[in-house]
Each structure stands twice: as structure tokens, then as C-alpha cells.
Amino acid sequence: MRVFFTGIKGTGMAALAEILHELGHDVCGSDITKYVFTEDGLKERGIEILPFDADNIQPGDTVIAGLAFSKDHPEIERALQMDDVTVYWYNEYLGRLLEDYESICVAGCHGKSTTTGLLAHILEAWKPAGYLIGDGHGHMPADAEYFVLESCEFKRHFLAYHPDYALITNIELDHVDYYKDLDDYISAFQSFANQIKKRAVIFGDDPYLKDLHYPVPVTTYGLEEENDYQGVNLVENENGSELDVKKDGEIIAHLVLHESGLPFVWDSLGAFALAHELGMPADEIARQIADFQGIARRFVIEKVKDSVLIDDYAHHPTAISQMIRSARKRFPGKKVVALYKPDRYSRLQFFLDRFASSLNEADESFILDFDANAKREDETITVTIQDLLDRLTNGRLLEIDQASAEILEKAGPAVYLFMSSKNIYLLKDLLKQRLNFEG
């Protein structure tokens, strides 16, 4: 039986394709021909990637449809018309797959990719564990006991999951093209919480998570005193962070973190708490955290001559602000240049002033326009990239080309933060080539 992915280069889709390939399925899929970083892992495994075409769908296929598409996509439409083809939406298929394992869903507005990757790295040193991370990476050993899944709240997609355990990192309004307001957003997390089967591990410093109702025991983590797992004696410097973990009034572990910024401190505490609740010894968890090398497109650092190039998926103003602050702690005294490419018109319009405020925390900022095929969600969305540019105190508009790479080079030496859920990393690559070539 062949499993065919419509939209196989999507971060979650690519990760799931890798998992099913490892489980022995015949896997292939389709997508745009333009390069996307997620295709690297697919090609390494020999998974075929075809251009979109309704004729790709073959009798007997199981088709997994990406959530970015609708039923009128030619491939999905063809698949639904064929009696011997079974069609699943991405999250629907995952919901079924979770039932085969002790499942752990990681949810939240910020930090879920890093926390998923970190938790998977911790657990696989203890017991066989599979994972699906929103950076395009998936893995499933044949003897896996645990399955750690990044679980996205967009359009309530995570309600397809009924996990044994859930780790919820925070709540902050996002996806404003779908959610009406913060109450609507919180209601989605309440619905998700209702589906947890065994235990919830939540960020206790969050203003909303503690007010949700949970049908299972709840464990809290954070820096505030009332948390079950409290981070204390925190020290942040250019090498990362160190802190102790206190539980029941006693220090049970010392954590050495090689990534910078408070978000990684929070993510590490959450992953520690869940792994410890599962029964993993504290000293083993601490060793794994100290050994963690990060995930794709999350504060990925490259040093080139006198400059530092950092690639990150940040696409929310809070995440951008945290990125800039983390860079200043990691590289004190260096000029910080922020680069951002927006992904959704609705998000930019709703958070316009906050995006500007966050970007203005850098010494200099550069922005890129939306992709040419980006669509406004409805007639109320009128924002343009110029609206953001007008609000920047020291900002310029760039493109992904050599001329823009030259402008960036002249802005250095600096710490360059390339932030977007889109392909801003291509401009990073051009700057890297230029910096290496020029000396």
C-alpha cells in the first residue's frame, strides 16, 4: 500500500512522511517545485517528491492531505472520487497514529517546537521514543513506547488528538484570521485540555493556563514560587543559562543550558517536569538537557568572520522581542540587526504596532515583503508592508537577492537575526556566501 502526501514539504507533513517511511510504508508525495528546507530530510530517505498533479493519485493509495489545502485541490478532489482510495487530513491521521503509543502532545502559542524536540531528546535516552517536530523532522523506532507530537492550535487542529499526556507552554492570542478574540482562543485550549487522558503539565507562570479545567492531575512548572517544579538560582550569560530545579522544597537537579534566553529556560523546565513525572531520574534528564543541540530553524547560530547569523522561525511580535533580547544576552556588546518577513496579512494587521515595537528593540531592522502568492484573508485586511516600514525607527525594505545581501554586509559586523516562518533563510545564505567570499 502506498501512502501519498499532498503538500509533503509542509513541516508537519514532511515529519510524518519520515515517520511512516521508517515504519516501512511506501511513501511519496507532491508539492511546489521551489526549494523548501524540509525537502532535505525527504531526499535523504529517497522519498519521491512530485509536482502537484491529479494523476499522481493511484488506485489503492492512502492519501494524507495537508491542512493548507481544501477539498477542491485537484489531487484531493481526485482522491475523494476514487472508491479504493482512503483520504485522511494530516491531523486526523496523526490522531489515529497516537493511539498506538503512550502519547505526549506539546501545545501552546510559543515554544512548542523547541519543547517537543527537547522532550524527545530527553526521553529517547531513557526508553524508545518517536517524535514529530514542526521543524520538518520525524522519527519512529520500531519498538517505540512514547510518541511526542507537536500539536498546533490553528483552526483547532489539535482537537484531533486525545493524548495520554500534554505539556502546554503558554497561551497568547495568535492566528487572528481564525480566532475571534482571546476568549475564543482560550476556549480551544480548554477543549484540548478536556481530551487529556492521564496528566497535564502546564507553565504555571502563564496568566491563563491555571484557570482552565483539567480532567486529570495537573503539574506546574515555572520560575514563580508556587510551581511544582520551580526554577531557582537562574544565571544567564553569553554561554547560555544555568539554574536549579526545586521540587517539594528540595533542589533535585542542576540544569546547564547551552541556548540563551528565558524562553529556553521555560521550555527546559517544562520538558524536565514531564520527563520526571513519567519516572525518568532527575540526573539523567539534566544530562540530556545539557547535551541538547537544538532543532532546525530555532535560534540556529552560525559565526562567519566577525558576524553572527541566527536563523529562527519567530513570526509573532512576542517571539521577535524575545529573540532580540536573547541575542543581546548571548552576544553582549555586539550590534543587533533584526530581519523579518511576515507570513499572514491578518497577523501583521492585528499586531502591526507590536511588530514595529519589537523590531525597534534592535539596533537596525530590515523587513521583506510578503510572498507574491500571499493572499489577504478578507476585505477588512488592508495592511501593506509599507505600514510596518513607516513605524520602524531605523528600518529598510529588502528582497532576497545579492543587492540586499550587499546592504546587509555593509550593516555589519553584527548579530543578524533572520526571523520568519517563510523562506528568509535564503537571504541568510546569500549573506553567508558574501561574507565568506569577501575575505
Residue pairs with C-beta under 8 A, 6 or more apart in sequence:
1 25
1 26
1 60
1 61
1 62
2 25
2 26
2 27
2 28
2 58
2 60
2 61
2 62
3 17
3 20
3 25
3 26
3 27
3 28
3 61
3 62
3 63
3 64
4 28
4 29
4 30
4 56
4 57
4 58
4 61
4 62
4 63
4 64
5 13
5 16
5 17
5 27
5 28
5 29
5 30
5 63
5 64
5 66
6 29
6 30
6 52
6 63
6 64
6 65
6 66
6 69
6 73
6 75
6 76
6 79
7 13
7 29
7 30
7 31
7 65
7 66
7 68
7 69
8 14
8 17
8 28
8 29
8 30
8 31
8 42
8 47
8 49
8 66
9 31
9 32
9 36
9 38
9 39
9 42
9 49
10 31
10 38
10 66
10 67
10 68
10 90
11 38
11 134
11 135
11 136
12 67
12 90
12 132
12 134
12 150
12 152
13 29
13 64
13 66
13 90
14 38
14 39
14 41
14 42
14 136
14 137
14 138
15 132
15 133
15 134
15 135
15 136
15 137
15 138
16 64
16 90
16 93
16 94
16 132
16 138
17 27
17 29
17 42
17 47
17 138
18 41
18 42
18 45
18 47
18 137
18 138
18 139
19 97
19 130
19 132
19 138
19 139
19 140
20 27
21 27
21 45
21 47
22 138
22 139
22 140
22 141
22 142
23 140
23 142
27 47
28 47
28 48
28 49
28 50
29 42
29 47
29 48
29 49
29 50
30 49
30 50
30 51
30 52
30 53
30 56
30 75
31 39
31 49
31 51
31 52
32 51
32 52
33 51
36 423
37 136
37 296
37 297
37 425
38 136
39 49
41 136
41 137
42 49
43 49
50 56
52 73
52 74
52 75
53 74
53 75
54 74
54 75
54 77
54 78
55 78
56 75
57 63
57 75
57 78
57 79
57 82
57 85
59 82
59 84
59 85
60 84
60 85
61 79
61 85
61 86
62 85
62 86
62 87
62 88
63 75
63 76
63 79
63 85
63 86
63 87
63 88
64 88
64 89
64 90
64 93
65 73
65 75
65 76
65 79
65 87
65 88
65 89
65 90
66 90
67 89
67 90
67 91
67 154
67 155
67 157
69 76
70 76
71 77
71 80
76 87
79 85
79 87
80 87
88 96
89 160
90 157
91 157
91 158
91 160
91 161
92 160
94 132
94 149
94 160
94 161
95 160
95 161
95 162
97 147
98 105
98 147
98 149
98 161
98 162
98 163
99 162
100 147
101 130
101 144
101 145
101 146
101 147
102 145
102 146
102 147
102 164
102 165
103 146
103 147
103 149
103 161
103 162
103 163
103 164
103 165
104 119
104 146
104 147
104 148
104 149
104 163
104 164
104 165
104 166
104 167
104 274
105 149
105 151
105 158
105 161
105 163
105 165
105 166
105 167
105 192
106 112
106 115
106 116
106 119
106 148
106 149
106 150
106 151
106 166
106 167
106 168
106 169
107 151
107 152
107 153
107 158
107 166
107 167
107 168
107 169
107 189
107 192
108 115
108 168
108 169
108 170
108 171
108 203
109 153
109 169
109 170
109 171
109 172
109 173
109 174
109 316
109 318
110 169
110 170
110 172
110 263
110 316
110 318
110 319
110 322
111 169
111 170
111 263
111 266
111 267
111 270
112 134
112 150
112 151
112 152
112 169
113 133
113 134
113 135
113 150
113 295
113 298
113 313
114 263
114 264
114 267
114 294
114 295
114 298
115 167
115 169
115 267
115 270
115 271
116 131
116 132
116 133
116 134
116 148
116 149
116 150
117 131
117 133
117 135
117 137
117 292
117 294
117 295
117 298
118 267
118 268
118 271
118 289
118 292
119 131
119 148
119 167
119 270
119 271
119 274
119 275
120 129
120 130
120 131
120 133
120 139
120 148
121 288
121 291
121 292
122 271
122 272
122 275
122 280
122 285
122 288
122 289
123 129
123 146
123 148
123 275
123 278
123 280
124 131
125 284
125 287
125 288
126 275
126 280
126 284
127 145
127 146
128 141
128 143
128 144
128 145
128 146
129 141
129 144
129 145
129 146
129 147
129 148
130 138
130 139
130 140
130 141
130 144
130 146
130 147
130 148
131 137
131 138
131 139
131 140
131 147
131 148
131 149
132 138
132 147
132 148
132 149
132 150
133 150
133 295
134 150
134 152
135 295
135 296
135 297
135 298
135 313
136 296
137 295
137 296
140 147
149 161
149 163
151 157
151 158
151 161
151 163
151 166
151 192
152 158
153 174
153 175
153 185
153 188
153 189
153 192
154 175
154 178
155 175
155 178
156 188
156 191
158 188
158 192
159 188
159 191
159 192
159 195
161 192
161 195
162 195
162 196
162 197
163 195
163 196
163 197
164 196
164 197
164 198
164 199
165 196
165 197
165 198
165 199
165 200
165 201
165 274
165 277
165 278
166 192
166 193
166 196
166 199
166 200
166 201
167 200
167 201
167 202
167 270
167 271
167 273
167 274
168 189
168 192
168 193
168 200
168 201
168 202
168 203
168 209
169 203
169 206
169 266
169 267
169 270
170 203
170 206
170 209
170 266
171 185
171 186
171 189
171 206
171 207
171 208
171 209
172 316
172 318
173 179
173 181
173 182
173 185
174 185
174 316
174 347
175 185
175 347
176 346
176 347
176 350
176 351
177 344
177 346
177 347
177 377
179 185
179 188
186 208
186 212
189 208
189 209
189 212
190 212
190 213
193 200
193 212
193 213
193 214
193 215
194 213
194 215
196 214
196 215
196 216
197 216
198 216
199 216
199 217
199 218
199 219
199 277
200 214
200 216
200 217
200 218
200 219
201 218
201 219
201 220
201 221
201 270
201 273
201 274
201 277
202 209
202 210
202 212
202 218
202 219
202 220
202 221
203 209
203 220
203 221
203 222
203 266
203 270
204 210
204 220
204 221
204 222
204 224
204 226
204 227
204 228
205 222
205 223
205 224
205 227
205 266
206 222
210 220
219 228
219 229
219 273
219 274
219 277
220 226
220 227
220 228
220 229
220 273
221 227
221 228
221 229
221 230
221 231
221 266
221 269
221 270
221 272
221 273
222 229
222 230
222 231
222 266
222 269
223 230
223 231
223 232
223 234
223 265
223 266
223 269
224 230
228 247
228 273
229 245
229 246
229 247
229 269
229 272
229 273
229 276
230 245
230 246
230 247
231 243
231 244
231 245
231 246
231 255
231 265
231 269
232 243
232 244
232 245
232 246
232 251
233 242
233 243
233 244
234 241
234 242
234 243
234 265
235 241
235 242
235 243
236 260
236 261
236 262
236 265
236 329
237 329
238 260
238 329
238 330
238 331
238 332
239 258
240 256
240 257
240 258
240 259
240 260
240 264
240 330
241 255
241 257
241 259
241 260
241 261
241 264
241 265
242 254
242 255
242 256
242 257
243 254
243 255
243 257
243 265
244 251
244 253
244 254
244 255
245 251
245 252
245 253
245 254
245 255
245 269
245 272
245 282
246 252
247 276
252 276
252 282
253 272
253 282
253 283
253 285
253 286
254 286
255 268
255 269
255 272
255 286
255 289
255 290
256 286
256 289
256 290
257 264
257 265
257 268
257 289
257 290
258 290
258 292
259 292
259 294
259 299
260 299
260 326
260 327
260 329
260 330
261 299
261 322
261 323
261 325
261 326
261 329
261 330
262 322
262 325
262 326
263 319
263 322
263 326
264 299
264 326
268 289
271 285
271 289
272 282
272 285
272 286
272 289
275 285
276 282
276 285
294 300
297 311
297 312
297 313
297 425
298 312
298 313
299 310
299 312
299 323
299 326
300 310
300 311
300 312
301 308
301 309
301 310
301 330
302 308
302 309
302 310
302 311
302 432
303 309
304 432
304 435
304 436
305 413
305 435
305 436
305 439
306 412
306 413
307 412
307 413
307 414
307 415
307 416
307 435
308 327
308 331
308 334
308 414
308 415
308 416
309 416
309 418
309 428
309 431
309 432
310 323
310 327
310 415
310 416
310 417
310 418
311 418
311 424
311 425
311 428
312 319
312 323
312 417
312 418
312 419
313 419
313 420
313 421
314 320
314 322
314 323
314 340
314 419
314 420
315 340
315 342
315 343
315 347
315 419
315 420
315 421
315 422
316 347
316 351
317 351
317 354
317 355
317 357
317 358
318 354
318 358
319 419
320 338
320 340
320 355
320 358
320 359
320 419
321 357
321 358
321 361
323 338
323 417
323 419
324 336
324 338
324 358
324 361
324 362
324 417
325 361
327 336
327 415
327 417
328 336
331 415
334 413
334 414
334 415
335 363
335 364
335 411
335 412
335 413
335 414
335 415
336 362
336 363
336 364
336 414
336 415
336 417
337 362
337 363
337 364
337 365
337 366
337 408
337 411
337 412
337 414
337 415
337 416
337 417
338 359
338 361
338 362
338 364
338 365
338 366
338 417
338 419
339 365
339 366
339 367
339 368
339 398
339 408
339 416
339 417
339 418
339 419
339 424
339 427
340 355
340 359
340 365
340 366
340 367
340 368
340 419
340 420
340 424
341 367
341 368
341 369
341 370
341 419
341 420
341 422
341 423
341 424
342 348
342 355
342 367
342 370
342 385
342 388
342 420
342 422
343 370
343 374
343 420
343 421
343 422
344 374
344 377
345 370
345 374
345 375
345 376
345 377
345 381
345 383
346 376
346 377
346 381
348 355
348 383
348 387
348 388
349 381
349 382
349 383
352 383
352 387
352 388
352 391
353 391
355 388
355 391
356 388
356 391
356 392
359 365
359 367
359 388
359 392
359 395
360 391
360 392
360 393
360 394
362 417
363 394
363 414
364 394
364 395
364 411
364 414
365 392
365 394
365 395
365 396
366 395
366 396
366 397
366 398
366 404
366 407
366 408
366 411
367 385
367 388
367 389
367 392
367 395
367 396
367 397
367 398
368 385
368 397
368 398
368 399
368 400
368 420
368 424
368 427
369 385
369 397
369 399
370 385
371 422
371 423
376 382
385 397
388 395
389 395
389 396
389 397
396 407
398 404
398 407
398 408
398 427
400 423
400 424
400 426
400 427
400 430
401 430
402 430
402 434
404 427
404 430
405 427
405 430
405 431
405 433
405 434
406 434
408 416
408 427
408 431
409 431
409 434
409 435
409 438
412 435
416 428
416 431
418 424
418 425
418 427
418 428
